[in-house]
Amino acid sequence: MSEYSAPTQFIDLAAQQKLIRPQLELAISRVLDHGQYIMGPEVKEFEGQLREFTGASHALTCANGTDALTLVLMAWGIGPGDAVFVPSFTYVATAESPAQLGATPFFVDVLEDTFNIDPDSFKQAIVDCRKLGLNPSVVIAVDLFGQPADVDTITDIARSENIRVLVDGAQSFGAVSKGRRVGTMGDATTTSFFPAKPFGCYGDGGAVFTNSDEDAEIINSIRLHGKGSQKYDNVRIGLNSRLDTIQAAILIEKFKIFPKELEMRAKVACRYSELLSNVCSVPTLTDYNTSAWAQYTLKLEARDSLQNKLKGVGIPSVVYYPIALSKQIGYRDYPAVSSGVETSELLVKKVLSLPMHPYLSSDSQHNIVAAIRDLLS
């Protein structure tokens, strides 16, 4: 196996930084010069770029992707007695936000091919929720690994039941569904600028997108401690959740190369699929979707064995996620759909994400694929 022993980066942030390091240093220097470290001019400029890119009427930055979810739920008045439908196969932040507000995360299952929320499971969960005396209030449609969920079908179901749709686009910013950018679907969309995301800063950061003027005004207030007409007029309970000016400056520079990086990610994903589709289950991309390819995730029967063997030849891989949320200690007492979350519980045993970033060379990728094919055989 010595031919596969060269170290490989799972996510190579250094390659991108090397490409734009002079521009980043100048951008940071400008912030240091004007000294407006909180809500400085770069924040407003970046929010304008987000609106233009997505087509959303409002883009409000905040401290992180988890806060972005919380800001929306707070703006909608979600709290005790409200059920928020959450996929069981996702990152904990999706359930954490409603739980910390006293609402009830209600776990539903996902589709095996796209990893995203199963509409039929969502339908059943609404019935179950009412039997428990809970108010079905919000469904959080997660765009897992970068591909948009079937928001239209989810929205049709939600509208008939007076349920709001919140799109968790933490991994899908930049993706398109039926000609619409992530940020314009559902009643609101959130995203994350965590460094490992397709569009990330060098710290924490997030954003909320909405076409509602009323929601935008409330969210803006909440992110600033519940601010009213001026700084010391607090009209509601709020959060301290702002994007640092330096992070906004960094993201402005990264935005200039982001569209090209999305194309590069798609090429990496396409190459993986072409080379691996005959030996294992590769990701399925719905015809009307593009993906931001936050992760490239295989499904394997002998996942753990392959992961250990890959580690032995210097190839990193990650399991996103090893435990279904409905089975985790902090969340196992919350309700789940009566039809079960079997697909979620199956996927946690099968999924394995491979190195994925725009700067993954063809040679490195062929080495990864060669090792996988060899080890699977």
Secondary structure, 3 states (H helix, E strand, C coil): CHHHCCCCCCCCHHHHHHHHHHHHHHHHHHHHHHCCCECCHHHHHHHHHHHHHHCCCEEEEECCHHHHHHHHHHHCCCCCCEEEEEECCCCCHHHHHHHHCCCEEEEECECCCCCCECHHHHHHHHHHHHHCCCEEEEEEEECHHHCCCCHHHHHHHHHHCCCEEEEECCCCCCCEECCEECCCCCCEEEEECCCCCCCCCCCCCEEEEECCHHHHHHHHHHHECCECCCCCCECCCCCECCCEHHHHHHHHHHHCCHHHHHHHHHHHHHHHHHHHCCCCECCCCCCCECCCCCCEEEECCCHHHHHHHHHHCCCCCECCCCCCHHHCCCCCCCCECCCCCHHHHHHCCCEEEECCCCCCCHHHHHHHHHHHHHHHC
